């Protein structure tokens, strides 16, 4: 299944060649805790993942039972888990409770879920009585007793009515920041994203183990088994709340084949229209995006900000040569007036910041931007890709902290980019003899000398073409500086141009480095986009 189709189906598993439910369950029965439970810990799970990597992969999706086929979105949403049946609902001292998702709609991969109590795993058998089927039209008594679940969500004691994290569909999971708003998603793993074949692989979390913390500990532990045709993996999530949801993640991966593009700690977001990309002018809202930029704290200490865009064709960029100190997709613009959306509140969408643990070695952060006309399509992906291909028989270990945040927990001491705008270049009121593109970049915070008469200069680099009409000046409205410059592309050149910009005072850098990729229009279109020349 192509990535575009997959994401349009809200993260459901794609694939063909379905197995009956009985075959799916029987295939893993040799490792299934039963009775009074069996010993369980992360070492056991890694052993299971390693063992499964040596076996032929199997299909996990099933053909849904007749009562669940053909459900539309509203009908599926009408299936509600009964709150009184939530895991740990009877423990008044618990900080978290767990509710389970039902199979249906596009979610047709049965997930086995266990509770871990005192180091022993007990499977939560499917029970239709756990759910209120409401107006869905589904009769619970007609469903198979061994149906299984689709995933789960977590609730926190601050508000038992609203969930704070959810694991649903393939290896996708989401969480909220302090605004209690969902937005972008993370994944356990990405495989072959934006490769020449176009055949991206979406691994599944096929089993979960939920472990309530001991008294006095304010977190919950989730273990997960990841499976796909190319890899198996063991994951441990320690999930807590600290200015949003924070997840400490350890992953052990066991490739089944050589994987050239292994996407570690992948993030998936949406960018349709914003200040720097207004092609979707038919929508009444000024901006529509879950994230507005990729932030990178590079291994050498440099801070980079790459604004996102909705390109007219697939764009792929790689940054760095060694693992960064941190990276993430962020929603820096939190002004409601810039979005005017009082339904889904894009101004409240959480950002996600990733801090690697240990040395991940050589590789690059990779950013994929896909064109979209629809805000329901996640068209942005970012992940870490090791330089060396993953080889069968290896054990690859990755640890990282993932923070769902309104503001990133790691901030540069330099001024940050707070807005990027683009438009037609040239001088207003004067005839434009050639085509150029104007870039306007605002910086705020940090050591910018707003009250001093000093020389602040823009440092600009373009990989092609020439830069002209460059300036930097204070801007009281934002308490910062505005840099402006035009780029004149090469004649007939339509290759992407990479731009870099920062502000300096003498030899001192005052801002993080702004990065941008701009693709000039074909020569025949430039006159149409240059009305002053006609």
C-alpha positions as CSV (number, residue, x, y, z in Angstrom):
1,X,0.0,0.0,0.0
2,X,1.3,3.4,-0.9
3,X,2.0,5.9,1.9
4,X,-0.7,8.4,0.6
5,X,-3.4,5.7,0.7
6,X,-2.3,4.5,4.1
7,X,-2.4,7.9,5.7
8,X,-5.7,8.7,4.1
9,X,-7.1,5.7,5.9
10,X,-6.2,7.3,9.2
11,X,-3.2,5.0,10.0
12,X,-4.8,1.6,9.4
13,X,-2.7,-1.4,8.3
14,X,-2.4,-2.0,4.6
15,X,-1.8,-5.3,3.0
16,X,-3.3,-8.3,1.2
17,X,-3.5,-12.0,1.7
18,X,-5.7,-12.2,4.8
19,X,-5.6,-15.0,7.4
20,X,-8.6,-16.2,9.4
21,X,-8.6,-15.0,13.0
22,X,-7.9,-18.5,14.4
23,X,-4.7,-18.7,12.3
24,X,-3.5,-15.3,13.5
25,X,-3.9,-16.3,17.2
26,X,-2.6,-19.8,16.7
27,X,0.6,-18.5,15.0
28,X,1.8,-16.8,18.2
29,X,0.3,-19.2,20.8
30,X,3.7,-20.7,21.7
31,X,4.7,-17.4,23.3
32,X,1.3,-16.5,24.9
33,X,1.2,-16.1,28.7
34,X,-1.9,-18.0,30.1
35,X,-3.5,-19.2,33.3
36,X,-2.0,-17.3,36.2
37,X,0.3,-15.5,33.9
38,X,3.9,-16.1,33.0
39,X,7.1,-14.2,33.9
40,X,7.6,-11.1,31.8
41,X,10.3,-8.4,31.5
42,X,12.0,-6.4,28.7
43,X,14.7,-9.0,28.3
44,X,12.1,-11.7,27.6
45,X,10.5,-9.4,25.1
46,X,13.8,-8.8,23.3
47,X,14.3,-12.5,23.2
48,X,10.9,-13.0,21.6
49,X,11.5,-10.3,19.0
50,X,14.9,-11.8,18.1
51,X,13.4,-15.3,17.8
52,X,10.5,-14.1,15.6
53,X,13.0,-12.3,13.3
54,X,14.4,-15.7,12.3
55,X,10.9,-17.0,11.3
56,X,9.0,-16.1,8.1
57,X,6.9,-13.0,8.5
58,X,3.1,-13.4,8.8
59,X,0.1,-11.2,7.9
60,X,-1.6,-9.7,10.9
61,X,-4.6,-8.0,9.3
62,X,-7.9,-10.0,9.1
63,X,-11.2,-9.8,7.3
64,X,-13.4,-8.2,9.8
65,X,-16.6,-10.1,11.0
66,X,-19.7,-9.1,9.2
67,X,-21.1,-6.8,11.9
68,X,-18.0,-4.6,11.7
69,X,-17.7,-4.4,7.9
70,X,-18.7,-1.2,6.2
71,X,-18.8,1.0,9.3
72,X,-18.4,4.7,8.5
73,X,-16.5,7.1,10.7
74,X,-19.6,8.2,12.8
75,X,-20.6,4.6,13.4
76,X,-17.1,3.6,14.5
77,X,-16.9,6.6,16.9
78,X,-20.2,5.5,18.4
79,X,-18.5,2.4,19.8
80,X,-17.4,3.5,23.3
81,X,-15.3,1.7,25.9
82,X,-17.1,1.6,29.3
83,X,-15.1,3.8,31.6
84,X,-15.9,1.6,34.6
85,X,-14.2,-1.3,32.9
86,X,-10.9,0.7,32.4
87,X,-7.8,-1.0,33.5
88,X,-6.9,0.2,37.0
89,X,-10.2,2.0,37.4
90,X,-10.6,0.3,40.8
91,X,-7.4,1.7,42.2
92,X,-8.0,5.1,43.7
93,X,-4.3,5.8,43.9
94,X,-3.6,5.2,40.2
95,X,-2.3,8.1,38.1
96,X,-3.3,6.4,34.9
97,X,-6.2,4.3,33.5
98,X,-6.3,2.4,30.2
99,X,-9.2,2.0,27.9
100,X,-9.2,-0.3,24.8
101,X,-10.1,0.5,21.2
102,X,-12.4,-1.8,19.2
103,X,-11.7,-3.2,15.8
104,X,-13.6,-1.7,12.9
105,X,-13.5,0.9,10.2
106,X,-10.0,0.7,8.8
107,X,-8.5,-0.9,12.0
108,X,-8.5,-4.6,11.1
109,X,-5.3,-5.7,12.8
110,X,-6.0,-7.6,16.1
111,X,-3.7,-6.5,18.8
112,X,-3.1,-8.7,21.9
113,X,-3.0,-6.7,25.1
114,X,-1.7,-7.9,28.5
115,X,-1.6,-6.6,32.0
116,X,1.7,-7.1,33.9
117,X,1.2,-7.6,37.6
118,X,4.2,-8.2,39.8
119,X,6.3,-9.3,36.9
120,X,3.7,-11.7,35.4
121,X,1.8,-11.1,32.2
122,X,-2.0,-11.8,32.0
123,X,-3.8,-11.5,28.6
124,X,-6.9,-9.3,28.5
125,X,-9.2,-11.5,26.6
126,X,-11.7,-9.8,24.3
127,X,-15.1,-9.2,25.9
128,X,-17.8,-7.4,23.9
129,X,-19.3,-6.4,27.3
130,X,-16.4,-3.9,27.8
131,X,-18.0,-1.7,25.1
132,X,-21.1,0.3,24.7
133,X,-22.0,0.0,21.0
134,X,-24.5,2.8,21.1
135,X,-25.8,4.0,17.7
136,X,-23.1,2.0,15.8
137,X,-25.6,-0.6,14.7
138,X,-23.2,-3.4,15.9
139,X,-24.7,-6.1,18.1
140,X,-21.9,-7.2,20.4
141,X,-23.3,-10.7,21.0
142,X,-22.8,-11.5,17.3
143,X,-19.0,-10.8,17.5
144,X,-16.5,-13.7,17.9
145,X,-15.2,-14.3,21.4
146,X,-11.6,-14.2,20.3
147,X,-11.9,-11.0,18.2
148,X,-9.1,-9.0,19.9
149,X,-8.6,-5.3,20.2
150,X,-7.3,-2.5,17.9
151,X,-5.2,-0.6,20.5
152,X,-5.6,1.4,23.7
153,X,-5.5,4.9,25.2
154,X,-4.4,6.3,28.5
155,X,-6.2,8.7,30.8
156,X,-4.6,10.7,33.6
157,X,-6.1,11.5,37.0
158,X,-6.0,15.3,36.2
159,X,-9.1,14.6,33.9
160,X,-10.4,11.1,33.7
161,X,-12.7,12.2,30.8
162,X,-10.0,13.1,28.4
163,X,-7.3,10.8,27.2
164,X,-3.7,11.9,27.1
165,X,-2.1,9.2,24.8
166,X,-3.3,6.7,22.3
167,X,-1.7,3.7,20.5
168,X,-3.8,2.9,17.4
169,X,-3.0,1.7,13.9
170,X,0.2,0.1,12.7
171,X,2.9,1.5,15.1
172,X,1.4,4.9,15.4
173,X,0.9,6.7,18.7
174,X,0.0,10.2,19.8
175,X,-0.1,12.2,23.0
176,X,-1.1,15.7,24.2
177,X,0.7,18.7,25.6
178,X,-0.5,20.9,28.4
179,X,-3.2,22.2,26.0
180,X,-4.7,18.7,26.1
181,X,-4.9,18.8,22.3
182,X,-3.9,16.0,19.9
183,X,-2.1,16.8,16.7
184,X,0.8,15.1,15.0
185,X,1.8,11.4,15.5
186,X,4.9,9.4,16.2
187,X,5.7,5.9,15.0
188,X,7.7,3.0,16.3
189,X,9.6,2.7,13.1
190,X,9.6,3.9,9.4
191,X,11.0,1.7,6.7
192,X,11.9,2.8,3.1
193,X,10.1,6.2,3.3
194,X,10.4,8.1,0.1
195,X,12.6,5.6,-1.7
196,X,12.8,5.2,-5.4
197,X,10.5,2.2,-5.3
198,X,7.8,4.2,-3.5
199,X,7.0,1.0,-1.5
200,X,7.1,2.3,2.1
201,X,6.6,-0.4,4.8
202,X,4.5,0.2,7.9
203,X,5.4,-2.1,10.8
204,X,2.7,-3.0,13.3
205,X,2.7,-3.1,17.1
206,X,1.1,-6.5,17.4
207,X,1.1,-7.0,21.2
208,X,1.2,-4.6,24.2
209,X,2.0,-5.2,27.8
210,X,0.7,-2.5,30.2
211,X,2.3,-2.2,33.6
212,X,0.9,-0.1,36.4
213,X,3.7,1.6,38.4
214,X,4.4,1.0,42.0
215,X,2.9,3.2,44.6
216,X,4.4,6.7,44.6
217,X,5.5,6.5,40.9
218,X,3.7,8.8,38.6
219,X,4.2,7.0,35.3
220,X,3.0,3.9,33.4
221,X,5.1,1.4,31.5
222,X,4.1,0.1,28.1
223,X,6.0,-2.7,26.3
224,X,5.3,-3.4,22.6
225,X,6.2,-6.1,20.1
226,X,6.8,-4.7,16.6
227,X,6.6,-6.9,13.5
228,X,6.8,-6.4,9.8
229,X,8.1,-8.2,6.7
230,X,11.5,-6.6,7.2
231,X,12.1,-6.3,10.9
232,X,10.9,-7.2,14.4
233,X,11.4,-5.1,17.5
234,X,11.0,-4.8,21.3
235,X,9.9,-1.5,22.7
236,X,9.6,-0.1,26.2
237,X,7.8,3.2,26.9
238,X,7.9,4.9,30.3
239,X,5.1,7.4,30.1
240,X,4.7,10.3,32.5
241,X,3.5,13.9,32.6
242,X,5.9,16.9,32.9
243,X,4.7,20.0,31.0
244,X,2.9,17.7,28.6
245,X,3.4,14.0,28.1
246,X,7.0,12.6,28.2
247,X,8.0,9.2,26.9
248,X,11.3,7.5,27.6
249,X,11.7,4.9,24.9
250,X,14.1,2.0,24.5
251,X,13.9,0.0,21.3
252,X,15.7,-3.2,20.2
253,X,15.5,-4.0,16.5
254,X,16.2,-7.2,14.7
255,X,16.2,-6.9,10.8
256,X,15.0,-9.7,8.7
257,X,16.7,-8.2,5.5
258,X,19.0,-5.4,4.6
259,X,17.2,-2.1,5.1
260,X,18.8,0.9,3.4
261,X,16.5,3.6,4.9
262,X,15.7,2.7,8.5
263,X,13.7,5.6,10.0
264,X,14.3,5.7,13.8
265,X,12.1,7.9,16.0
266,X,9.8,8.9,13.1
267,X,7.4,11.8,13.4
268,X,4.4,12.3,11.1
269,X,2.7,15.7,10.7
270,X,0.6,17.8,8.4
271,X,1.4,21.1,6.6
272,X,-1.1,22.4,4.1
273,X,-0.8,26.2,4.1
274,X,1.1,28.8,6.1
275,X,2.8,32.2,6.1
276,X,5.5,31.0,3.6
277,X,3.2,28.8,1.5
278,X,-0.2,30.2,0.5
279,X,-0.9,28.0,-2.6
280,X,-4.1,26.6,-0.9
281,X,-5.8,30.0,-1.2
282,X,-9.3,28.5,-1.6
283,X,-9.6,27.8,2.1
284,X,-10.9,30.7,4.3
285,X,-8.3,30.0,7.1
286,X,-5.0,31.8,6.8
287,X,-2.9,28.8,8.1
288,X,-3.5,25.1,8.3
289,X,-0.8,22.9,9.9
290,X,0.1,20.7,12.8
291,X,3.7,21.8,12.7
292,X,5.5,24.7,11.1
293,X,9.1,23.7,11.2
294,X,11.8,21.1,11.9
295,X,14.2,22.2,14.7
296,X,17.6,20.5,15.0
297,X,20.2,20.9,17.7
298,X,23.2,19.6,15.7
299,X,26.0,17.5,17.1
300,X,28.4,20.5,16.9
301,X,26.0,22.7,18.9
302,X,24.5,24.6,16.0
303,X,20.7,25.3,16.1
304,X,18.9,24.9,12.8
305,X,15.3,25.8,11.9
306,X,13.8,24.5,8.7
307,X,10.3,25.9,7.9
308,X,7.9,23.3,6.5
309,X,6.1,23.7,3.1
310,X,3.5,22.1,1.0
311,X,5.5,21.4,-2.2
312,X,4.1,20.7,-5.6
313,X,6.2,17.4,-5.7
314,X,7.9,15.1,-3.2
315,X,10.8,16.8,-1.5
316,X,13.5,15.0,0.4
317,X,16.3,16.6,2.6
318,X,19.0,15.1,4.8
319,X,20.7,17.1,7.6
320,X,23.9,16.4,9.4
321,X,26.5,13.6,9.5
322,X,26.2,12.5,13.1
323,X,23.4,12.0,15.5
324,X,22.1,15.4,16.8
325,X,21.7,16.5,20.4
326,X,18.0,16.8,19.7
327,X,15.4,17.3,16.9
328,X,11.7,17.7,16.5
329,X,8.7,18.9,14.5
330,X,7.3,22.0,16.4
331,X,4.4,24.3,16.2
332,X,6.0,27.6,17.1
333,X,3.2,29.8,15.9
334,X,0.6,29.8,18.7
335,X,-1.4,32.8,17.8
336,X,-5.1,31.9,17.3
337,X,-5.5,34.9,15.0
338,X,-3.1,33.4,12.5
339,X,-5.3,30.3,12.1
340,X,-8.8,31.4,12.9
341,X,-9.8,27.7,13.4
342,X,-12.2,27.4,16.4
343,X,-12.9,23.7,15.6
344,X,-9.6,21.8,15.7
345,X,-7.5,24.7,17.1
346,X,-4.2,24.4,15.2
347,X,-2.7,27.0,17.5
348,X,-2.9,24.4,20.3
349,X,-1.3,21.5,18.5
350,X,1.6,19.9,20.4
351,X,5.2,19.8,19.1
352,X,7.4,16.8,19.6
353,X,11.0,17.0,20.7
354,X,13.4,14.0,20.6
355,X,16.6,13.7,22.7
356,X,18.7,10.7,21.8
357,X,20.3,8.7,24.6
358,X,23.8,7.6,24.0
359,X,25.7,8.0,20.8
360,X,23.6,7.0,17.7
361,X,26.7,7.4,15.5
362,X,26.8,8.5,12.0
363,X,23.7,9.3,9.9
364,X,21.3,12.1,9.2
365,X,18.0,13.6,10.1
366,X,15.8,13.1,7.0
367,X,12.8,15.2,6.1
368,X,10.1,14.2,3.6
369,X,7.5,16.7,2.4
370,X,4.7,15.5,0.2
371,X,2.1,17.6,-1.7
372,X,-1.4,17.7,-0.2
373,X,-4.8,19.4,-1.0
374,X,-6.4,18.0,2.2
375,X,-5.6,18.7,5.8
376,X,-6.6,15.1,6.8
377,X,-3.5,13.8,4.9
378,X,-0.3,13.7,6.9
379,X,2.3,14.9,4.4
380,X,5.4,15.5,6.6
381,X,7.7,12.9,7.9
382,X,11.0,13.3,9.9
383,X,13.3,10.7,11.3
384,X,16.8,9.6,12.1
385,X,18.5,7.4,9.5
386,X,21.7,5.6,10.4
387,X,24.5,5.9,7.8
388,X,25.1,2.1,7.7
389,X,22.3,-0.1,6.3
390,X,20.5,-2.4,8.9
391,X,21.6,-6.0,8.3
392,X,19.8,-9.2,9.1
393,X,21.2,-10.9,12.3
394,X,22.1,-7.5,13.9
395,X,20.7,-6.2,17.2
396,X,20.2,-2.4,16.9
397,X,19.6,-0.5,20.1
398,X,18.1,3.0,20.3
399,X,17.1,5.0,23.4
400,X,15.5,8.4,23.3
401,X,13.2,10.7,25.2
402,X,10.2,12.0,23.3
403,X,8.4,15.1,24.7
404,X,4.9,16.2,23.6
405,X,5.1,20.0,24.3
406,X,3.7,23.4,23.7
407,X,7.3,24.7,23.8
408,X,10.3,22.5,23.3
409,X,12.1,21.5,26.5
410,X,15.4,22.4,24.7
411,X,15.7,26.0,23.6
412,X,18.6,27.8,21.9
413,X,20.2,30.7,23.8
414,X,20.2,32.5,20.4
415,X,17.2,34.3,18.9
416,X,14.7,32.0,17.2
417,X,13.0,32.2,13.9
418,X,9.4,33.1,14.5
419,X,8.0,33.6,11.0
420,X,8.9,33.0,7.4
421,X,7.2,34.8,4.5
422,X,7.8,34.7,0.8
423,X,6.5,36.7,-2.2
424,X,7.5,38.5,-5.4
425,X,10.9,40.2,-5.3
426,X,12.0,43.6,-6.6
427,X,11.2,47.1,-5.6
428,X,7.6,48.3,-5.3
429,X,6.8,50.9,-7.9
430,X,9.7,50.1,-10.1
431,X,9.7,48.1,-13.3
432,X,10.9,44.5,-12.7
433,X,13.3,43.6,-15.4
434,X,13.7,40.0,-14.3
435,X,12.1,37.5,-11.9
436,X,13.2,37.2,-8.3
437,X,11.7,35.8,-5.0
438,X,11.5,37.8,-1.8
439,X,12.2,36.1,1.6
440,X,11.2,37.8,4.9
441,X,12.4,36.1,8.1
442,X,11.7,37.3,11.6
443,X,13.8,36.5,14.6
444,X,13.0,37.2,18.3
445,X,14.4,36.5,21.7
446,X,18.0,35.7,22.6
447,X,20.8,38.3,22.6
448,X,19.3,40.6,19.9
449,X,20.5,44.2,20.8
450,X,17.1,45.9,20.4
451,X,18.0,49.0,22.4
452,X,21.5,49.6,21.0
453,X,22.8,51.4,18.0
454,X,24.8,48.5,16.6
455,X,25.4,46.9,13.2
456,X,23.4,43.7,12.9
457,X,24.1,42.1,9.6
458,X,22.4,39.1,7.7
459,X,24.7,36.3,6.6
460,X,23.1,34.7,3.6
461,X,24.2,31.8,1.4
462,X,22.4,30.5,-1.7
463,X,23.4,27.3,-3.4
464,X,22.5,28.8,-6.8
465,X,21.5,32.1,-8.3
466,X,22.3,35.4,-6.6
467,X,21.2,37.3,-3.5
468,X,20.3,41.0,-3.7
469,X,18.5,43.7,-1.7
470,X,19.5,42.2,1.7
471,X,18.8,43.9,5.0
472,X,18.2,43.4,8.7
473,X,16.4,45.9,10.9
474,X,14.7,46.0,14.3
475,X,11.0,45.3,14.4
476,X,9.3,46.5,17.5
477,X,6.1,44.6,16.8
478,X,7.8,41.3,17.5
479,X,10.5,42.5,19.9
480,X,13.1,41.3,17.4
481,X,14.7,41.7,14.0
482,X,13.4,41.2,10.4
483,X,15.8,40.1,7.7
484,X,14.8,40.5,4.0
485,X,16.5,39.5,0.8
486,X,15.7,38.5,-2.8
487,X,17.0,35.5,-4.7
488,X,17.4,35.7,-8.5
489,X,17.4,32.1,-9.9
490,X,19.7,31.1,-12.7
491,X,18.2,31.5,-16.2
492,X,16.0,28.6,-17.0
493,X,17.1,26.9,-13.8
494,X,14.4,24.9,-12.0
495,X,16.6,22.8,-9.6
496,X,15.9,23.4,-5.9
497,X,18.0,26.2,-4.3
498,X,19.1,25.8,-0.7
499,X,19.2,29.0,1.4
500,X,20.9,29.6,4.7
501,X,20.5,32.7,6.9
502,X,21.6,34.0,10.3
503,X,22.1,37.4,11.9
504,X,25.4,38.4,13.4
505,X,27.0,41.3,15.3
506,X,30.6,41.5,14.4
507,X,31.8,37.9,14.6
508,X,29.0,36.9,17.1
509,X,26.1,34.9,15.8
510,X,22.9,36.3,17.3
511,X,20.3,33.8,15.9
512,X,19.8,30.2,15.0
513,X,20.4,29.2,11.4
514,X,17.4,29.4,9.1
515,X,17.3,26.9,6.3
516,X,15.0,26.8,3.3
517,X,14.6,25.0,0.1
518,X,13.0,26.9,-2.8
519,X,12.3,25.6,-6.3
520,X,12.2,28.3,-8.9
521,X,9.3,28.2,-11.4
522,X,10.0,27.3,-15.1
523,X,11.1,30.2,-17.3
524,X,7.8,30.4,-19.1
525,X,6.0,30.9,-15.8
526,X,8.2,33.6,-14.5
527,X,6.7,36.4,-16.5
528,X,3.2,35.3,-15.4
529,X,4.4,35.5,-11.8
530,X,6.1,38.9,-12.4
531,X,3.3,41.3,-13.2
532,X,5.5,44.4,-13.1
533,X,7.4,43.1,-16.0
534,X,4.4,42.7,-18.4
